[in-house]
Amino acid sequence: MKLTRHNGRAGKNGAYNPKHNDRSFNINNSGHIDGERAKGNIYWDCFNGYRTFYDKENECELANTFEEVEELYYSVHYKEFIEGQNERNIKNRHPERNRTTSDILKHKKTCPEETIYQIGTLDNHISPDILLQIVMDFMVEITERFGAHVHILDWALHLDESTPHIHERHVFDCENQYGELFPQQEKALEKLGFDLPNPEKPAGRNNNRKMVFDSACRALLFDIAKKYGLQLEEEPEYGGRKYLEKQDYILAKQKEQLALQEEKLEELTIKIEDVEALIDEVSDIAYDKAVEVVTAAVKKETHLEDIRLVEESKNWVLSPERKTSKKEREYAAKRLDGVIAKIKNAMQSAVLKIQNKLIQPEVKRAGTEQIKAKARTSVLDKLNRKKAEINEKTNLKSVAQKIHQSQEL
């Protein structure tokens, strides 16, 4: 059985119109569409979610048709670019170049790309349920891997034509040099880490990142279909499998390093909370100057340095260059925020307790007598030794560097 995944943006009449996909026209005028079977079609878009033939009878206030959905999406996400570019056009005395979000939605280079999925032919095809499950799994995988720069706008499962198939529309985008989000396919794929099929040759129609992206998508789609027990005809790839294997390796290494980092941070948290155990030791040698030395040492030598290390790790995890999913990066950042809060709370509590303990008259007298009886041991030295012990066992900077090295693999 053959799996087909065809892409396109425009035909002889311009950019493809999504009206065909959501059947927002009089299907009675189309001889190839079965009106009764059309009631079994399934539709989805990024604003309304899932809808059926009967759901569509109730109009949505926000955006009812796929065409309105895409107009709204472009208006919300690319309005800043349009306004900025129009201002630059006017400044450069070319107001005739000004455009609207509707203009870029309909332009063949910036309009959504449409993909059609089908498995089988008129006489031999899989059930619509299995087709939908396979493509749904595929779209989830695409969103998890490439969702930062590839956005699914809408899709429709058609049961009313000769063979069950799915129309899906998406847009590639990334920020331009002015920090404005704009539909641009090759730049978006470059941001995602895709290389040219032949890096030694210039980019062109037969040597572009989209070829590798499509190959990677095809490899993913075949892998998912095989999980449903399908035996499919496969075609040569343009480096897609190699790209996926490389990305999977990087993601696995990052997950491993993030887990190690979290473990180290837990150890550091415990060590920092144990600083309160120093209160009794410091109190034994208390005197007026010790109050200043201890509080300053705790703040400077332990508190600020450890927070700085954690902040460095947090900034690295949240950096756009990381290949892990947004959910994983936000989870790691949340854990780091929790460590910072624990550090601050533990140290503030320790400082207050140390100060309160040291200013008690009986502690001061006892400490003074002990100092006279034995060689004076520096409070600062004790704190420094404790700090060195913590740093030796939980070196966050080393962990961050190791994760960074795995990113470069």
C-alpha positions in Angstrom: 0.0 0.0 0.0 1.2 3.5 -0.8 1.4 6.4 1.5 1.2 9.9 -0.1 2.1 13.2 1.4 1.9 16.0 -1.1 2.7 19.7 -0.4 1.7 22.9 -2.2 0.9 26.6 -1.8 -0.4 27.9 -5.1 -1.7 26.9 -8.5 -2.5 28.7 -11.7 -5.1 30.8 -9.9 -2.9 31.8 -7.1 -2.6 30.7 -3.4 -4.8 27.7 -2.5 -8.0 28.7 -0.8 -9.1 26.6 2.3 -12.7 26.9 1.3 -12.5 23.4 -0.3 -11.1 22.0 2.9 -13.9 23.1 5.3 -16.6 22.8 2.7 -17.6 26.5 3.1 -19.3 26.5 -0.3 -22.4 24.8 -1.8 -21.3 21.2 -2.2 -24.4 20.5 -4.2 -22.7 22.1 -7.1 -19.7 19.7 -7.0 -20.4 16.4 -8.7 -17.4 14.6 -7.1 -18.5 15.3 -3.5 -21.1 13.1 -1.9 -23.4 15.3 0.2 -24.5 12.5 2.5 -21.0 11.3 3.3 -19.9 14.9 3.9 -21.7 14.7 7.2 -19.0 12.3 8.4 -16.2 14.8 7.7 -14.1 16.1 10.7 -12.6 19.6 10.9 -10.1 21.2 13.2 -8.6 24.7 13.5 -6.3 26.4 16.0 -9.1 28.7 17.4 -12.2 26.4 17.5 -10.7 23.0 17.9 -12.6 20.0 16.6 -15.9 20.4 14.7 -18.2 18.1 12.8 -20.7 18.8 10.0 -23.4 19.5 12.6 -21.1 21.7 14.7 -20.4 23.9 11.7 -24.1 24.9 11.6 -23.5 27.0 14.7 -21.4 29.9 13.7 -18.4 30.9 15.9 -18.1 34.6 16.8 -14.3 34.6 16.6 -13.7 32.8 13.2 -16.1 30.5 11.6 -14.5 29.3 8.4 -10.9 28.1 7.8 -10.5 31.3 5.7 -11.5 33.5 8.6 -9.2 31.4 11.0 -6.2 32.0 8.8 -7.0 35.7 8.4 -7.2 36.0 12.2 -4.0 34.1 12.8 -2.0 36.2 10.3 -3.5 39.4 11.8 -2.6 38.4 15.4 0.9 37.1 14.7 2.2 39.2 11.8 0.6 42.6 12.3 3.7 43.9 14.1 5.9 43.0 11.0 3.4 44.6 8.6 3.3 47.8 10.5 7.1 47.9 10.9 7.8 47.1 7.3 5.2 49.7 6.1 6.9 52.3 8.2 10.3 51.4 6.7 8.8 51.6 3.2 7.4 55.1 3.8 10.8 56.2 5.3 12.5 54.9 2.1 9.9 56.6 -0.1 8.3 53.5 -1.4 4.8 53.5 0.1 3.6 51.6 -2.9 5.2 48.5 -1.4 3.0 48.6 1.7 1.0 45.5 2.4 -1.6 44.2 4.8 -1.7 40.8 6.6 -4.3 39.7 4.1 -1.8 40.4 1.3 0.9 38.1 2.8 -1.8 35.5 3.5 -2.6 35.4 -0.2 1.0 35.7 -1.5 2.4 32.4 -2.8 5.7 32.8 -0.8 4.1 33.7 2.5 0.7 31.9 2.4 0.2 28.7 4.4 1.5 25.5 2.9 -1.1 22.8 2.4 -0.4 19.1 2.8 -2.6 16.2 1.7 -2.3 12.8 3.4 -3.7 9.6 1.9 -2.9 5.9 2.4 -4.0 3.6 -0.4 -6.2 4.1 -3.5 -9.8 4.1 -4.4 -9.9 0.3 -4.5 -7.5 -0.4 -1.6 -7.2 2.0 1.3 -7.1 1.9 5.1 -10.0 2.9 7.2 -10.6 6.6 7.9 -10.2 5.9 11.7 -6.7 4.5 11.2 -5.7 7.3 8.8 -6.9 9.9 11.3 -5.0 8.3 14.2 -1.8 8.1 12.1 -2.0 11.7 11.0 -3.0 12.9 14.4 0.0 11.2 16.0 2.2 12.7 13.2 0.9 16.2 13.8 1.5 15.9 17.6 5.1 14.8 16.9 5.6 17.7 14.4 4.3 20.2 17.0 6.6 18.8 19.7 9.7 18.8 17.5 9.2 21.9 15.4 6.4 23.8 17.0 8.6 26.8 17.7 8.6 27.7 14.0 6.0 25.4 12.3 2.4 26.2 13.2 -0.6 24.0 12.2 -3.5 26.2 11.4 -6.3 23.8 10.3 -7.0 20.4 8.9 -10.0 18.4 7.6 -10.7 14.7 7.2 -12.7 14.2 4.0 -14.9 11.1 3.7 -17.1 12.5 0.9 -14.8 11.9 -2.1 -13.4 8.8 -3.7 -10.7 8.0 -1.1 -10.4 9.1 2.5 -7.7 11.8 2.9 -6.7 14.7 5.1 -6.0 18.3 4.1 -3.7 20.1 6.6 -2.4 23.7 6.4 0.5 25.2 8.3 2.8 28.2 8.2 6.6 28.5 8.8 7.8 31.6 10.6 10.7 33.2 12.6 11.8 36.6 13.6 13.5 38.9 11.1 16.4 41.3 11.8 14.1 43.7 13.5 12.7 41.1 15.9 9.4 40.9 14.1 7.7 37.5 13.5 7.2 36.9 9.8 6.4 33.9 7.5 9.7 32.7 6.0 10.2 29.0 5.3 13.9 28.6 4.8 14.9 30.9 7.7 12.5 29.1 10.0 14.0 25.7 9.0 17.5 27.0 9.5 16.5 28.0 13.0 15.3 24.5 13.6 18.7 23.1 12.6 18.0 21.8 9.1 21.0 21.9 6.7 21.0 22.0 2.9 21.0 18.6 1.2 24.3 19.6 -0.3 25.9 22.2 2.0 28.8 22.7 -0.5 26.5 24.0 -3.2 24.4 27.3 -3.1 20.8 27.1 -2.0 18.3 26.8 -4.8 15.2 25.0 -6.1 17.0 21.7 -6.0 19.1 22.3 -2.9 17.0 23.7 0.0 16.2 23.0 3.6 12.6 22.2 2.8 13.7 19.1 1.0 15.4 17.8 4.2 12.4 18.8 6.3 10.0 17.0 4.0 12.2 13.9 4.1 12.3 14.0 7.9 8.5 14.4 8.0 8.1 11.5 5.6 10.4 9.3 7.8 8.4 10.2 10.9 5.1 9.5 9.1 6.3 6.0 8.0 7.6 5.2 11.5 4.2 6.1 12.9 2.3 4.1 10.3 4.4 1.0 10.9 3.3 1.1 14.6 -0.2 0.5 13.3 1.0 -2.6 11.5 0.9 -1.1 8.0 3.3 -2.4 5.2 4.0 0.6 3.0 6.0 1.4 -0.1 9.0 3.6 0.8 10.9 6.0 -1.4 14.4 7.4 -1.1 15.0 10.2 1.4 17.0 13.4 1.2 18.8 13.1 4.5 15.7 13.2 6.7 16.4 10.1 8.6 20.0 11.2 9.4 18.6 14.6 10.7 16.1 12.8 12.9 18.7 10.5 14.4 21.0 13.4 15.2 18.2 15.4 16.8 17.0 12.4 18.8 20.5 11.9 20.1 20.8 15.5 21.1 17.5 15.5 22.9 18.3 12.3 24.7 21.6 13.7 25.9 20.0 17.0 27.0 17.3 15.1 29.0 20.0 13.0 30.6 22.0 16.1 31.6 19.0 18.0 32.8 18.1 15.0 35.1 21.7 15.1 36.4 21.5 18.8 36.9 18.2 18.5 38.8 19.8 15.9 41.1 22.8 18.1 41.8 20.5 21.0 42.6 18.6 18.9 45.1 21.9 18.1 46.8 22.8 21.8 46.8 19.5 22.7 48.4 20.0 20.2 51.2 23.5 21.5 51.8 22.4 25.1 51.9 19.6 24.3 54.3 22.1 22.6 56.5 23.8 26.0 57.1 21.5 26.5 60.1 23.6 23.8 61.8 26.4 26.3 61.9 24.5 28.5 64.3 25.6 26.5 67.4 29.2 26.3 66.3 29.4 30.1 65.6 27.7 30.9 68.9 30.5 29.1 70.9 33.0 31.8 69.9 30.7 34.8 69.8 31.8 38.3 70.4 30.8 41.7 68.9 32.9 41.5 65.8 31.8 38.0 65.1 28.3 39.2 64.4 29.5 41.3 61.5 31.9 38.7 60.1 29.5 35.8 60.2 26.6 37.7 58.6 28.8 39.2 55.9 30.4 35.9 55.1 27.1 34.0 54.9 25.7 36.6 52.5 28.8 37.1 50.3 30.5 33.7 50.3 27.5 31.4 50.1 24.3 33.2 49.3 25.2 35.4 46.2 27.6 32.9 44.6 25.2 30.0 44.7 22.3 32.1 43.3 24.6 33.3 40.5 25.4 29.8 39.5 21.7 28.7 39.5 20.8 31.8 37.5 23.4 30.9 34.9 22.0 27.5 34.6 18.4 28.9 34.3 19.4 31.3 31.6 21.1 28.5 29.6 18.1 26.2 29.9 15.7 29.0 28.7 17.9 30.0 25.8 16.1 29.7 22.4 19.1 27.7 21.0 18.2 24.7 23.2 16.6 21.8 21.3 14.5 20.4 24.2 10.8 21.1 24.1 9.3 24.3 25.6 7.6 22.2 28.2 10.8 20.6 29.4 12.7 23.9 29.4 10.0 25.6 31.4 9.9 22.7 33.9 13.7 22.9 34.4 13.5 26.7 34.9 10.7 26.2 37.4 12.8 23.8 39.4 15.7 26.3 39.3 13.4 29.1 40.6 12.5 26.8 43.4 16.2 26.3 44.3 16.8 30.0 44.3 13.9 30.6 46.6 15.1 27.9 49.0 18.6 29.4 49.0 17.3 32.8 49.9 14.9 31.6 52.5 17.5 29.3 54.1 20.2 32.0 54.2 18.0 34.7 55.5 16.7 32.5 58.2 20.3 31.5 59.1 21.5 35.1 59.2 18.7 36.2 61.5 19.2 33.2 63.8 23.0 33.7 64.0 22.5 37.4 64.8 19.9 36.8 67.5 22.0 34.1 69.0 25.2 36.0 69.0 23.8 39.1 70.7 22.5 37.2 73.7 24.7 38.2 76.8 25.2 34.7 78.0 26.4 33.5 74.7 28.8 36.5 74.3 30.3 35.8 77.8 30.7 32.1 77.1 32.3 32.7 73.8 34.7 35.3 75.3 35.9 32.8 78.0 36.4 30.1 75.4 38.5 32.4 73.2 40.7 33.1 76.2 41.2 29.4 77.0 42.1 28.3 73.5 43.5 29.5 70.2 41.1 31.7 68.3 39.5 30.0 65.4 38.3 32.3 62.7 34.6 32.2 62.0 35.2 33.3 58.5 37.7 30.3 58.0 35.0 27.9 59.2 32.4 29.3 56.8 34.9 29.2 54.0 35.7 25.5 54.6 32.0 24.7 54.7 31.5 26.6 51.5 34.4 24.8 49.8 32.9 21.5 50.8 29.5 22.4 49.3 31.1 23.7 46.1 33.3 20.5 45.7 30.3 18.2 45.8 27.7 20.3 43.9 29.5 22.3 41.2 26.7 23.7 39.2 28.9 25.5 36.7 30.5 22.2 35.7 27.1 20.7 35.1 26.0 23.7 32.9 29.2 23.4 30.9 28.7 19.6 30.3 25.1 20.3 29.1 26.5 23.0 26.8 29.0 20.5 25.4 26.3 18.0 24.6 24.4 20.7 22.7 27.4 21.1 20.4 27.5 17.4 19.5 
